C-alpha cells in the first residue's frame, strides 16, 4: 500500500512487531503520534 510506504513512521507504529529492534521506539512514537499526528 502507498499509504504506509510514504509514511515509514506510521508503518513502524502500525507494525511494531515487524521491527523488534524499534519496538521501544515505535511504542514511544505511538504515544507521540496520538498526541501529535503531524510530529515526526
N, C-alpha and C positions, 0 to 999 in steps of 0.2 A: 504493500500500500504506500502511496506517495505521501500520505499524511505523516506517519511516524518517521519516514525517511528524511523528510525536510526538517523534522524536529527530533534530533537524536536524544535530546534531554528528556523529551516526553516518552520516547520509546524506552529509555532506561527506566523511567518511573513506571511505565506500563508493564514492562517485563523486568522487574528487579531480580527475578530468579535466573534470567538469561545471563546475567553477569554477576557471579558470586563475589568477584573482586570489588565490584562497585555497589554491592548490596547496601553497605552502610551509606555510601554516597547517595545512592538512589533514595534511600529512606529519608535522608536529610533534605534532599531536593524535593521529595514528595511533599513534605510539610511546608516547604517554602512555596512550592508551586501552588498549593491550595490557597495560600495567603496571597501570593503574587504570581499569577499565571504568566505574567509578562517578564518575570525575573529570570535571569539566565540560570 
